[in-house]
């Protein structure tokens, strides 16, 4: 029988049983939509993470206290990094362009009868340039504020709105841990970074933070949370990391294991990318189970169809149809079901990704390779799971089949 005639006959049979065909395709549709959706969301998450790390500032390195092992195993991070380390990096590392030590701790903020707990971040004036922050209103603190331990504060945009609303916050005051601070500025909105709201924070001089808010907690100097270091250019990042590590090993008199960790933006992004890629692959594999279930559904329905069409098969074979003709027709029917389900699933999956991109900050990727692979797998599943019913139909004895007429 001509292949075109076979396709036409198979299509006519499926159309005449619309509801059953639709239900048969449902598993394939859900599987394809899920696989394409999971891969697209995973790619969007990787791009979002990449964009957020780039927004931290160009050519950044982060020096954090504690070795990799200590950071993994200890509940409280070691107090091995001090303000003097940052000053040494600034003066002795030639590839370092900007150095911004940071001391962060959640504190209770209050104004009148309003109270909230938010991150209080002690930094130096270099913080703005190093981390690509900017001041929307007023000013940031300067070296004089730093040397005098002045009680001045720059508010994150959300804190300013929460405490002052439409009122001008400049020249007013808020209390941090019960201590009064004069508001000298309001930061531009920075948005979230890996789920952390950067606008829900306040900034004060790091010396004031250490000496008046927290108090000295390290016997070796002013303890800090980490140091942001901006290299002179992208080509200097590796040299800067090497120089910082050597400097801190000398300062800390380290002979074996480091008590600090130096990470570049690329290092961190690689770790995040590995995690998101692994999660995407896992979710896509779980979604792919729906394709397998859909394939089994195709086989079951085709087996039922063979039983229902015993008379038709017997009549066709009595009129001269070969086993290969019967086999081909049932294989074509199964493949049409799977491919059509794959295409519909693709449309639903892509549509879902477009909706996610329209209503959320996440911008999912639409991968042509994932679409082609998914639809190809759908067709293969139809072909694979259609073999058993097709062989069963092709091997029916025409005399036995015709007895039921």
C-alpha positions as CSV (number, residue, x, y, z in Angstrom):
1,X,0.0,0.0,0.0
2,X,1.2,3.5,-0.8
3,X,2.6,5.4,2.2
4,X,0.4,8.4,1.5
5,X,-2.7,6.3,1.5
6,X,-1.6,4.7,4.8
7,X,-1.1,8.1,6.4
8,X,-4.5,9.2,5.1
9,X,-6.2,6.1,6.5
10,X,-4.5,6.3,9.8
11,X,-5.4,10.0,10.2
12,X,-9.0,9.3,9.3
13,X,-9.2,6.5,11.9
14,X,-7.8,8.8,14.6
15,X,-10.0,11.7,13.7
16,X,-13.1,9.5,13.9
17,X,-12.2,8.7,17.6
18,X,-11.3,12.3,18.6
19,X,-11.8,11.9,22.4
20,X,-9.8,8.7,22.7
21,X,-7.0,10.2,20.5
22,X,-6.9,13.3,22.7
23,X,-6.8,11.4,25.9
24,X,-4.1,9.1,24.5
25,X,-2.0,12.2,23.6
26,X,-2.4,13.8,27.0
27,X,0.6,12.1,28.6
28,X,2.8,13.1,25.7
29,X,1.5,16.7,25.8
30,X,2.2,17.0,29.5
31,X,5.6,15.4,29.2
32,X,6.8,17.6,26.3
33,X,5.4,20.8,28.0
34,X,7.1,19.9,31.2
35,X,10.5,19.1,29.7
36,X,10.6,22.3,27.6
37,X,9.3,24.3,30.5
38,X,11.9,23.0,33.0
39,X,14.8,23.5,30.6
40,X,13.6,27.0,29.8
41,X,13.2,28.0,33.4
42,X,16.6,26.5,34.2
43,X,18.2,28.6,31.5
44,X,16.4,31.7,32.7
45,X,17.6,31.1,36.3
46,X,21.2,30.8,35.0
47,X,20.9,34.1,33.1
48,X,19.2,35.8,36.1
49,X,22.1,34.7,38.3
50,X,24.6,35.9,35.8
51,X,23.0,39.3,35.4
52,X,22.8,39.7,39.2
53,X,26.4,38.8,39.7
54,X,27.4,41.3,37.0
55,X,25.3,44.0,38.8
56,X,27.6,43.6,41.9
57,X,30.3,45.5,40.1
58,X,33.0,44.8,37.5
59,X,36.1,42.6,38.0
60,X,35.3,41.8,41.6
61,X,36.9,39.4,44.1
62,X,35.5,38.5,47.5
63,X,37.8,37.8,50.5
64,X,35.8,35.9,53.2
65,X,36.9,34.6,56.6
66,X,37.4,30.8,57.1
67,X,38.7,28.1,54.8
68,X,36.3,26.2,52.4
69,X,36.1,23.3,54.9
70,X,35.4,25.6,57.9
71,X,32.7,27.4,56.0
72,X,31.1,24.0,55.2
73,X,31.3,22.5,58.6
74,X,31.1,25.3,61.2
75,X,27.8,26.9,62.1
76,X,29.4,30.2,63.0
77,X,32.1,31.6,60.6
78,X,35.6,32.0,62.0
79,X,36.6,35.6,63.0
80,X,39.8,35.6,61.0
81,X,39.4,38.6,58.8
82,X,40.0,42.1,60.2
83,X,39.9,45.7,58.9
84,X,43.7,45.9,58.9
85,X,43.7,43.0,56.3
86,X,41.7,45.2,54.0
87,X,44.0,48.2,54.5
88,X,47.0,45.9,53.7
89,X,45.3,44.7,50.5
90,X,44.6,48.3,49.5
91,X,48.2,49.4,50.1
92,X,50.2,46.3,49.1
93,X,48.3,44.7,46.2
94,X,49.2,46.6,43.0
95,X,46.4,45.0,40.9
96,X,43.7,46.1,43.4
97,X,41.9,49.2,42.1
98,X,39.3,49.6,44.9
99,X,39.0,47.8,48.3
100,X,35.8,47.9,50.3
101,X,35.7,46.0,53.7
102,X,32.2,45.3,55.0
103,X,30.7,44.4,58.3
104,X,27.1,43.3,58.2
105,X,24.7,42.3,61.0
106,X,20.9,42.5,61.4
107,X,19.9,45.2,63.9
108,X,16.7,46.7,65.2
109,X,15.9,50.0,63.5
110,X,13.4,52.4,65.0
111,X,11.8,55.8,64.4
112,X,9.1,56.9,66.8
113,X,6.8,53.9,67.3
114,X,8.0,52.2,64.1
115,X,10.4,49.3,64.4
116,X,11.9,46.8,62.0
117,X,14.9,44.4,61.9
118,X,17.1,45.0,58.8
119,X,20.7,44.4,57.8
120,X,22.9,47.2,59.1
121,X,26.0,47.4,56.9
122,X,29.2,49.0,58.0
123,X,31.3,50.1,55.0
124,X,33.9,52.6,53.8
125,X,33.4,55.3,51.1
126,X,34.9,53.0,48.5
127,X,31.9,50.8,48.8
128,X,29.9,52.8,46.2
129,X,32.4,52.5,43.4
130,X,33.4,48.9,44.2
131,X,29.9,47.5,44.3
132,X,28.2,49.8,41.7
133,X,25.8,51.4,44.3
134,X,24.7,55.0,43.9
135,X,23.1,57.7,46.1
136,X,19.7,59.0,45.0
137,X,19.4,61.8,47.6
138,X,21.9,63.5,49.9
139,X,25.4,62.1,50.2
140,X,27.4,59.1,51.3
141,X,29.7,59.3,54.2
142,X,33.4,60.3,53.7
143,X,36.7,59.7,55.3
144,X,36.1,62.3,58.0
145,X,32.9,60.4,59.1
146,X,35.0,57.2,59.1
147,X,37.8,58.7,61.3
148,X,35.5,60.4,63.7
149,X,33.2,57.4,64.1
150,X,30.3,59.7,63.2
151,X,26.8,58.5,63.8
152,X,25.5,59.0,60.2
153,X,23.4,56.7,58.2
154,X,22.4,56.3,54.5
155,X,19.1,54.5,54.1
156,X,18.1,51.9,51.5
157,X,15.2,53.1,49.4
158,X,12.7,50.7,51.0
159,X,13.7,51.6,54.5
160,X,13.4,55.3,53.6
161,X,9.8,54.7,52.2
162,X,8.9,52.6,55.3
163,X,10.0,55.1,57.9
164,X,9.4,58.5,56.2
165,X,7.0,57.9,53.3
166,X,6.6,61.2,51.4
167,X,8.5,63.1,54.1
168,X,12.1,64.1,53.3
169,X,14.4,61.9,55.5
170,X,17.5,64.1,55.1
171,X,18.5,65.8,58.4
172,X,16.2,63.6,60.4
173,X,17.3,60.6,62.5
174,X,16.6,57.0,63.2
175,X,17.8,54.7,66.0
176,X,20.0,51.7,65.4
177,X,20.1,49.4,68.4
178,X,18.9,52.3,70.5
179,X,21.6,54.7,69.2
180,X,20.5,57.8,67.3
181,X,21.9,58.3,63.8
182,X,21.5,61.3,61.5
183,X,20.2,60.5,58.0
184,X,22.5,62.0,55.4
185,X,21.4,60.2,52.3
186,X,19.1,57.7,50.5
187,X,20.4,55.0,48.2
188,X,19.2,54.4,44.6
189,X,17.1,51.2,44.3
190,X,19.4,48.2,43.7
191,X,16.8,45.4,43.7
192,X,17.4,41.8,44.9
193,X,20.4,39.7,44.7
194,X,19.9,35.9,44.9
195,X,16.7,36.4,46.9
196,X,18.2,39.1,49.2
197,X,16.6,42.5,49.1
198,X,19.5,45.0,48.8
199,X,17.1,48.0,49.3
200,X,16.0,46.8,52.7
201,X,19.2,47.8,54.5
202,X,21.0,50.8,56.0
203,X,24.7,51.9,55.6
204,X,26.9,53.4,58.3
205,X,30.7,54.0,58.6
206,X,32.4,50.7,59.4
207,X,34.3,52.2,62.3
208,X,31.1,53.4,63.9
209,X,29.6,49.9,63.3
210,X,32.5,48.1,65.0
211,X,33.1,50.5,67.8
212,X,29.6,51.7,68.8
213,X,27.0,49.3,67.5
214,X,28.6,45.8,67.7
215,X,31.8,46.3,69.7
216,X,35.1,44.6,69.1
217,X,34.8,40.9,68.7
218,X,38.2,39.8,67.5
219,X,41.5,40.1,69.5
220,X,43.4,40.8,66.3
221,X,41.7,44.0,65.2
222,X,38.3,45.2,63.9
223,X,36.5,42.1,62.7
224,X,34.8,42.3,59.3
225,X,32.4,40.1,57.4
226,X,34.2,40.2,54.0
227,X,36.2,42.4,51.7
228,X,35.2,43.3,48.1
229,X,38.2,43.9,45.9
230,X,37.9,45.4,42.5
231,X,40.8,44.5,40.2
232,X,42.2,47.1,37.7
233,X,40.8,45.2,34.8
234,X,39.6,41.7,33.8
235,X,43.1,40.5,32.9
236,X,44.3,41.4,36.4
237,X,41.8,39.2,38.3
238,X,44.0,36.1,38.5
239,X,47.0,38.1,39.5
240,X,45.0,40.0,42.2
241,X,43.8,36.7,43.6
242,X,47.3,35.3,43.8
243,X,48.7,38.5,45.4
244,X,45.9,38.7,48.0
245,X,46.3,35.1,49.0
246,X,50.1,35.5,49.4
247,X,49.7,38.7,51.4
248,X,47.1,37.3,53.8
249,X,49.2,34.1,54.3
250,X,52.1,36.3,55.4
251,X,49.9,38.5,57.6
252,X,48.2,35.5,59.3
253,X,51.5,33.5,59.5
254,X,49.9,30.5,57.7
255,X,52.0,27.5,56.9
256,X,49.4,24.9,56.1
257,X,45.7,25.6,55.7
258,X,44.3,29.0,54.9
259,X,41.9,30.7,57.3
260,X,40.4,32.7,54.5
261,X,38.9,32.2,51.0
262,X,39.3,34.4,47.9
263,X,36.6,34.0,45.3
264,X,36.1,35.7,42.0
265,X,32.8,36.5,40.4
266,X,33.5,33.8,37.8
267,X,34.1,31.2,40.6
268,X,30.9,32.0,42.3
269,X,28.9,32.1,39.0
270,X,30.4,28.7,38.0
271,X,29.2,27.2,41.3
272,X,25.7,28.7,40.9
273,X,25.6,27.6,37.2
274,X,26.6,24.0,38.3
275,X,23.8,24.0,40.9
276,X,21.1,25.4,38.5
277,X,22.2,23.1,35.7
278,X,22.0,20.0,38.0
279,X,18.5,21.1,39.2
280,X,17.4,21.7,35.7
281,X,18.6,18.3,34.5
282,X,16.9,16.6,37.5
283,X,13.6,18.4,36.9
284,X,13.7,17.7,33.2
285,X,14.4,14.0,33.9
286,X,11.4,13.9,36.3
287,X,9.2,15.6,33.7
288,X,10.5,13.1,31.1
289,X,8.9,10.4,33.1
290,X,5.6,11.8,31.8
291,X,6.8,11.0,28.3
292,X,7.4,7.4,29.3
293,X,3.9,7.2,30.9
294,X,2.5,8.8,27.7
295,X,4.2,6.2,25.6
296,X,2.8,3.4,27.7
297,X,-0.6,5.1,27.3
298,X,-0.2,5.0,23.5
299,X,0.6,1.3,23.6
300,X,-2.4,0.5,25.8
301,X,-4.9,2.4,23.6
302,X,-3.4,0.9,20.4
303,X,-3.8,-2.6,21.9
304,X,-7.4,-1.8,22.7
305,X,-7.8,-0.5,19.2
306,X,-6.5,-3.8,17.7
307,X,-9.1,-5.7,19.7
308,X,-11.9,-3.4,18.6
309,X,-10.8,-3.5,14.9
310,X,-10.3,-7.3,14.6
311,X,-13.1,-7.5,12.0
312,X,-11.6,-4.6,9.9
313,X,-8.1,-6.2,10.0
314,X,-9.5,-9.7,9.0
315,X,-11.5,-8.1,6.1
316,X,-8.5,-6.2,4.9
317,X,-6.2,-9.3,5.0
318,X,-8.9,-11.4,3.2
319,X,-9.0,-8.8,0.5
320,X,-5.2,-9.1,0.0
321,X,-3.6,-6.7,2.5
322,X,-0.1,-7.9,3.6
323,X,1.1,-8.1,7.1
324,X,3.5,-5.2,6.4
325,X,0.5,-3.0,5.4
326,X,-1.3,-3.7,8.6
327,X,1.9,-3.2,10.6
328,X,2.7,0.1,8.9
329,X,-0.8,1.5,9.5
330,X,-0.7,0.9,13.2
331,X,2.8,2.2,13.5
332,X,1.8,5.3,11.6
333,X,-1.2,5.8,13.9
334,X,1.0,5.5,17.0
335,X,3.6,7.9,15.6
336,X,1.0,10.5,14.6
337,X,-0.5,10.4,18.1
338,X,3.0,10.9,19.6
339,X,4.2,13.5,17.2
340,X,1.0,15.5,17.4
341,X,1.1,15.3,21.2
342,X,4.7,16.4,21.1
343,X,3.9,19.5,19.0
344,X,0.9,20.4,21.1
345,X,3.1,20.0,24.2
346,X,5.7,22.2,22.7
347,X,3.2,25.0,22.0
348,X,1.9,24.8,25.6
349,X,5.5,24.7,27.0
350,X,6.6,27.7,25.0
351,X,3.4,29.6,25.8
352,X,4.0,28.9,29.5
353,X,7.6,30.2,29.2
354,X,6.4,33.4,27.5
355,X,3.8,34.0,30.3
356,X,6.5,33.5,33.0
357,X,8.8,35.9,31.1
358,X,5.9,38.5,30.9
359,X,4.9,38.4,34.6
360,X,8.0,37.6,36.5
361,X,11.6,38.9,36.6
362,X,12.8,35.5,35.4
363,X,13.4,35.5,31.6
364,X,13.2,31.8,30.6
365,X,15.2,30.6,27.6
366,X,13.4,28.9,24.7
367,X,15.9,26.3,23.4
368,X,15.3,25.2,19.8
369,X,17.6,22.2,20.6
370,X,15.3,21.2,23.5
371,X,12.2,21.5,21.3
372,X,13.7,19.4,18.5
373,X,14.9,16.7,21.0
374,X,11.6,16.7,22.8
375,X,9.5,16.3,19.7
376,X,12.0,13.7,18.3
377,X,11.7,11.7,21.5
378,X,7.9,11.9,21.3
379,X,8.0,10.5,17.8
380,X,10.4,7.8,18.8
381,X,8.2,6.9,21.8
382,X,5.2,6.5,19.5
383,X,7.2,4.3,17.1
384,X,8.7,2.2,20.0
385,X,5.5,1.7,21.9
386,X,3.5,1.2,18.7
387,X,5.5,-1.9,17.7
388,X,3.8,-4.4,19.9
389,X,0.2,-3.5,19.0
390,X,1.2,-3.2,15.3
391,X,2.8,-6.7,15.4
392,X,-0.2,-8.1,17.1
393,X,-2.6,-6.6,14.5
394,X,-0.4,-7.8,11.6
395,X,-0.2,-11.4,12.8
396,X,-4.0,-11.8,13.3
397,X,-5.3,-14.8,11.4
398,X,-7.9,-13.5,8.9
399,X,-10.1,-16.6,9.3
400,X,-10.2,-16.1,13.1
401,X,-10.8,-12.4,12.7
402,X,-13.7,-12.9,10.3
403,X,-15.5,-15.4,12.5
404,X,-16.7,-12.5,14.6
405,X,-18.5,-10.8,11.7
